[in-house]
Amino acid sequence: MGEVIQNFLQQSGWESKLDEVKIMTEWDKFLGPSLAKHTKQVYIKNKKLHIRLNSSTLRQELSYKKSEIVKDLNSKVGKEVINDIILK
């Protein structure tokens, strides 16, 4: 049964969308509740995780760790879903 569902998700294109949702969910977990409250918008476009923050200090700090964050979030999902983070 699980294999049938997996095949359906792959063929319908929903698997990649579910992976994107997992990444966005992991973003809040990665930051933790006290820092996640500074996130105003999260979306994925062209394998880039776009994050809009209301804290320039947090944005600067995260910019130094972008490649590390990309690796960590992808590892949580078990595959490469994103290849970059755009901080705004």
C-alpha positions in Angstrom: 0.0 0.0 0.0 2.8 2.5 0.9 4.6 1.9 -2.4 1.4 2.6 -4.3 0.9 5.9 -2.5 4.6 6.8 -3.0 4.3 6.1 -6.7 1.1 8.2 -6.9 2.8 11.1 -5.1 5.8 11.0 -7.4 3.7 10.8 -10.6 1.3 13.5 -9.5 4.0 15.9 -8.5 2.8 16.1 -4.9 5.9 14.5 -3.5 8.0 17.6 -4.2 5.3 19.8 -2.7 5.2 17.7 0.5 9.0 17.9 0.7 8.8 21.7 0.5 6.2 21.7 3.3 8.5 19.6 5.4 11.4 22.1 4.8 9.2 25.0 5.8 8.1 23.2 9.0 11.7 22.4 9.8 12.6 26.1 9.5 10.5 27.0 12.6 11.9 24.0 14.5 15.5 25.0 13.4 15.1 28.6 14.8 13.1 27.7 17.8 10.0 29.6 19.1 11.8 32.7 20.3 13.6 33.4 16.9 10.8 32.0 14.7 8.5 34.8 15.7 10.8 37.1 13.6 9.9 35.1 10.5 7.2 36.9 8.5 7.1 34.8 5.3 8.5 31.5 4.1 8.2 30.0 0.7 10.3 27.9 -1.8 10.8 28.9 -5.4 13.3 27.2 -7.8 14.9 25.2 -5.0 15.5 28.4 -3.0 14.1 28.9 0.4 12.9 32.5 0.7 12.7 33.9 4.2 11.4 37.3 5.1 12.5 38.4 8.5 11.6 41.5 10.6 15.0 41.5 12.3 18.1 42.8 10.4 20.3 41.4 13.2 18.9 37.9 12.8 19.1 38.2 9.0 22.8 39.1 9.2 23.6 36.3 11.6 21.7 33.7 9.5 23.5 34.9 6.3 26.8 33.7 7.7 25.4 30.2 8.2 23.4 29.8 5.0 25.2 26.7 3.6 25.1 25.0 7.0 21.4 25.7 7.3 20.7 24.3 3.8 22.5 21.1 4.6 20.7 20.7 8.0 17.3 21.3 6.6 17.8 19.0 3.6 19.1 16.3 6.0 16.0 16.5 8.0 13.9 15.7 4.9 16.4 13.1 3.6 17.0 14.6 0.2 18.0 17.8 -1.5 14.9 20.0 -1.6 16.6 23.4 -1.5 20.1 24.6 -2.6 20.1 28.1 -1.3 18.4 30.5 1.2 17.4 34.0 0.3 17.0 36.2 3.4 15.0 39.4 3.0 
